[in-house]
Amino acid sequence: MTDEEKIVMRSIVKVLRPCLMEGEETAQFVRTLRDVFKLTMPECSMQDVVLQEGLKNHLKETFSDFSQGMLDKLIELYSCCGQTNRSTILCGPSGSGKSTMLNALVHTLNMLSYQMSGLDPDEERRKQKSHGLSKFNGKSRKRLQLLRETIANFQPPLKIVDKLGLSEKYKKSCYPRIYKSYIYPSSMSPEEFIGHYSPYGWQTGFLCQELDRISPSRTGNALEFIDDVPKSFGYSQVWFVFDGPLHTSWCDPISGLFDASRTLVLPNGETFVLSEDTKIIMETDKLSSASPAMLSQCLVVFCNNTTFHWATYFQAWKKDINFKPYMTEDR
């Protein structure tokens, strides 16, 4: 197989496989790849190997047993959210693991970012306090203490990194520090979400306030506005997660954020252009209410109830509970 064929096959897998339902659709997709390219799947990159080890460690800590399907779906989510500039739709019924997947991916990327940058959270806290960059209260110190303990227990991926002989430049630029912001558009009116004219002039909406906070012209970096996080990472990303139904009442006015321009133009003439470090993820249970024009501009990752089964959550909950359920002889 030539290099050009490998590139084409890798692109097909990254774009199409996340949209398929587990089972016959995925099996048919793999069979087609075998027939056309004479190869089952493209080989994993160096970055994928490190990320897979990190995800495995997190899944082992969270769930006593996890399936290969969980890991594959997390890699698909990362290929859509972290490695492209297109918006991503995370679709699946309630309880299918959408939020669990997103939290697991963000947690793993943040841990890898801390490890590869060689930062000590306590040292960063002292630097910020000495320079007056942020005020640390008891809650902040508790968070940093928990973060330091988590990093100390998150060591296996570094062994893989050392074996691969990655350069310092690669370590600092490979995995970003993620700040995840949840937004619930359906909990507010379109005027409150985007903005509107009133007798007193233009009233800025919630989304525009959030976009204004991370504007590079104001902050210089996507995370400069956040307290309690180190400022010495190679780079950072902000992930906006729109949670809820994809109603056209709020999707259509901001459709410019989903296309190649990634630009939002407001009725008052104000313009917001998303940087490469800003990602948009939509978490929803169905696509029936979304417009075809919007779906054509987004990547779709489909989740079903078989990947993250309810029994998996129950076993994880039972492992962490602080009391033992009392069972009678009659049950």
C-alpha positions in Angstrom: 0.0 0.0 0.0 1.4 3.4 -1.0 1.6 6.4 1.3 -1.2 8.1 -0.6 -3.5 5.2 -0.1 -2.7 5.1 3.6 -3.6 8.8 3.9 -6.9 8.3 2.1 -7.8 5.3 4.2 -7.0 7.1 7.5 -9.1 10.1 6.4 -12.1 7.8 5.6 -11.8 6.1 9.0 -11.6 9.4 10.9 -14.6 10.9 9.2 -17.0 8.0 8.7 -16.4 5.5 11.5 -17.6 7.7 14.4 -20.9 8.1 12.7 -21.7 4.4 12.5 -23.7 2.3 14.9 -21.9 -0.6 16.6 -22.7 -3.9 15.1 -23.5 -4.6 11.4 -22.8 -1.1 10.2 -19.3 -1.1 11.7 -18.6 -4.7 10.5 -19.7 -3.8 6.9 -17.5 -0.7 7.0 -14.4 -2.8 8.0 -15.2 -5.4 5.3 -15.4 -2.7 2.7 -12.0 -1.3 3.8 -10.5 -4.8 3.5 -11.9 -5.2 0.0 -10.8 -1.8 -1.3 -7.5 -1.2 0.6 -6.5 -4.8 1.4 -5.9 -3.7 5.0 -8.2 -3.8 8.1 -7.3 -0.5 9.8 -4.5 2.1 9.5 -1.7 1.8 11.9 -1.7 3.8 15.1 0.4 7.0 15.2 2.9 7.7 18.0 0.4 10.1 19.6 -2.4 7.6 19.5 -0.3 5.0 21.5 0.4 7.4 24.3 -3.2 8.6 24.4 -4.5 5.0 24.4 -2.3 4.2 27.4 -3.6 7.2 29.3 -7.2 6.4 28.5 -6.7 2.8 29.6 -5.4 4.0 33.0 -8.3 6.3 33.5 -10.9 3.7 32.5 -9.3 1.2 34.9 -9.5 3.7 37.7 -13.1 4.6 37.0 -14.5 1.3 35.9 -13.3 -2.0 37.2 -13.7 -3.6 33.8 -14.0 -1.8 30.4 -14.3 -3.0 26.9 -12.3 -2.3 23.8 -15.3 -0.5 22.4 -15.1 2.2 25.1 -11.5 2.8 24.2 -12.2 2.9 20.4 -15.0 5.3 20.9 -12.8 7.7 23.0 -10.2 7.6 20.3 -12.8 8.5 17.7 -14.0 11.4 19.8 -10.5 12.7 20.1 -9.9 12.5 16.4 -13.0 14.6 15.8 -12.7 17.1 18.7 -9.0 17.5 19.3 -7.5 17.1 15.8 -9.8 19.1 13.6 -11.3 22.6 13.4 -14.8 21.3 12.6 -17.6 21.3 15.1 -18.5 17.9 16.6 -21.9 16.4 17.4 -21.9 13.8 20.1 -25.2 12.0 19.6 -26.8 9.2 21.6 -29.7 8.3 23.9 -29.7 9.2 27.6 -27.3 7.0 29.5 -25.2 6.1 26.5 -22.1 7.6 28.0 -21.8 10.9 26.1 -20.8 13.0 29.2 -18.7 10.1 30.6 -16.7 9.9 27.3 -16.1 13.7 27.2 -15.1 13.9 30.8 -12.7 10.9 30.4 -11.1 12.4 27.4 -10.6 15.8 28.9 -9.2 14.3 32.1 -6.7 12.2 30.3 -5.6 15.1 28.0 -5.1 17.3 31.0 -3.1 14.7 32.9 -0.9 14.1 29.8 -0.4 17.8 29.4 0.8 18.2 33.0 3.1 15.2 32.8 4.8 16.1 29.5 5.2 19.7 30.4 7.0 18.6 33.6 5.0 21.1 35.8 4.4 20.8 39.5 1.0 22.2 40.6 2.4 23.4 43.9 5.2 25.3 42.2 2.8 26.9 39.8 0.6 27.9 42.8 3.6 29.5 44.5 4.6 31.4 41.4 1.1 32.8 40.8 0.8 33.8 44.4 4.2 35.6 44.5 3.3 37.5 41.3 -0.2 38.3 42.5 -1.7 36.5 39.5 -4.6 34.9 41.4 -6.0 34.6 44.8 -5.9 31.1 46.3 -8.5 30.1 48.8 -9.0 26.9 50.6 -11.0 25.4 47.7 -8.2 26.2 45.3 -5.5 24.6 47.5 -7.7 21.5 47.8 -8.1 21.3 44.0 -4.3 21.6 43.5 -3.6 19.0 46.2 -6.0 16.6 44.5 -4.4 17.4 41.1 -0.9 16.7 42.4 -2.0 13.3 43.9 -3.8 12.4 40.6 -0.7 13.2 38.6 1.5 11.1 40.9 -0.7 8.1 40.3 -0.9 8.7 36.5 2.5 7.4 35.6 2.3 4.5 33.1 1.9 6.8 30.0 5.2 8.5 30.8 6.9 5.1 30.5 5.6 4.7 27.0 6.8 8.3 26.2 10.3 7.5 27.4 10.4 4.3 25.4 9.4 6.2 22.3 12.1 8.8 22.8 10.0 11.8 22.2 11.6 15.2 22.1 10.9 17.9 24.6 9.3 20.0 21.9 7.0 17.2 21.1 6.1 16.7 24.7 5.1 20.3 25.2 3.1 20.7 22.0 1.4 17.3 21.7 -1.4 17.4 24.3 -3.3 20.6 25.2 -4.6 21.7 28.5 -8.4 21.6 28.1 -10.9 24.0 29.7 -14.5 22.6 29.2 -17.4 25.0 29.4 -21.0 23.6 29.4 -23.7 25.8 27.8 -27.4 24.9 27.9 -29.1 26.8 25.0 -32.5 25.4 25.6 -32.6 26.8 29.1 -32.8 30.3 27.8 -34.6 32.2 25.0 -32.7 32.9 21.7 -32.6 36.5 22.7 -30.9 35.7 26.0 -28.6 33.2 24.3 -27.4 35.4 21.4 -28.5 38.9 22.2 -31.2 41.4 21.1 -32.0 45.0 20.7 -34.0 46.7 23.5 -35.1 50.3 24.0 -31.8 50.8 25.8 -29.7 49.5 22.9 -28.0 46.2 22.2 -28.2 43.6 25.0 -25.3 41.1 24.8 -26.3 37.5 25.0 -24.8 34.7 27.1 -22.9 33.1 24.3 -21.4 36.4 23.1 -20.2 37.1 26.7 -18.4 33.7 26.8 -16.8 34.3 23.4 -15.7 37.7 24.4 -14.0 36.3 27.5 -11.7 34.0 25.4 -11.1 36.5 22.6 -7.3 36.4 21.8 -7.3 40.1 21.3 -8.2 40.5 25.0 -6.5 37.6 26.7 -3.6 36.5 24.3 -4.3 32.9 25.4 -7.4 30.9 25.6 -6.9 30.2 29.4 -5.6 33.5 30.7 -9.0 34.4 32.1 -9.1 31.3 34.3 -7.8 31.3 37.8 -6.1 28.3 39.5 -4.6 26.9 36.3 -0.9 27.1 35.3 0.0 29.5 32.5 3.1 27.6 31.4 1.6 25.0 29.1 2.7 24.7 25.5 -0.8 25.5 24.4 -4.4 25.2 25.6 -7.8 24.8 24.2 -11.4 25.8 25.2 -14.1 23.3 24.5 -17.7 24.8 24.4 -20.2 22.0 24.9 -23.7 22.8 23.9 -25.9 20.3 25.8 -29.5 19.8 24.7 -31.7 19.5 21.6 -30.4 21.0 18.3 -33.3 23.4 17.8 -33.1 25.7 14.8 -34.1 28.6 17.0 -30.5 28.8 18.4 -28.5 26.8 15.8 -29.4 28.8 12.7 -28.3 32.2 14.1 -24.9 30.9 15.0 -24.5 28.6 12.0 -21.4 30.7 10.9 -19.5 29.1 13.8 -19.9 25.7 12.3 -18.7 26.3 8.7 -15.1 26.9 7.5 -15.1 30.6 8.4 -15.9 29.9 12.1 -17.3 33.4 12.3 -20.3 34.8 14.1 -21.7 38.1 12.9 -24.3 39.7 15.3 -27.1 42.0 14.2 -25.3 45.0 15.8 -22.3 44.4 13.5 -20.0 42.8 16.1 -18.0 39.9 14.8 -16.4 36.9 16.6 -13.9 34.6 14.9 -13.0 31.4 16.7 -9.4 30.6 16.9 -7.9 27.1 16.3 -7.8 26.6 20.1 -11.5 26.9 20.5 -13.7 23.8 19.8 -17.5 23.5 19.6 -19.1 20.2 20.7 -22.8 19.6 20.7 -24.2 16.9 23.0 -27.7 15.7 22.0 -29.9 12.7 22.0 -31.2 12.9 18.4 -30.5 14.7 15.1 -34.1 14.9 13.8 -34.4 18.6 14.8 -31.1 19.7 13.2 -31.0 21.2 9.8 -29.2 19.4 6.9 -27.0 22.4 6.3 -25.7 22.2 9.9 -25.1 18.5 9.8 -23.1 18.8 6.6 -20.7 21.1 8.4 -20.2 19.0 11.5 -18.6 15.7 12.4 -20.9 13.2 14.2 -19.9 10.7 16.8 -22.7 8.2 17.6 -23.0 6.5 21.0 -25.3 3.7 21.8 -26.3 1.9 25.1 -24.1 -1.1 24.3 -20.7 0.8 24.5 -21.3 2.2 28.1 -23.8 -0.2 29.5 -25.8 0.7 32.7 -24.2 -2.3 34.5 -20.8 -0.6 34.0 -21.9 2.5 35.8 -23.5 0.4 38.6 -20.3 -1.5 39.2 -18.3 1.7 39.4 -20.8 3.2 41.8 -20.8 0.1 44.0 -17.1 0.2 44.2 -17.0 3.8 45.5 -20.0 3.9 47.8 -19.2 4.5 51.5 -21.8 2.1 52.9 -22.7 -1.5 52.4 -26.2 -2.2 51.2 -28.1 -4.4 53.7 -29.5 -7.5 52.1 -32.2 -9.6 53.9 -32.4 -13.3 53.6 -35.6 -12.9 51.5 -33.9 -10.3 49.3 
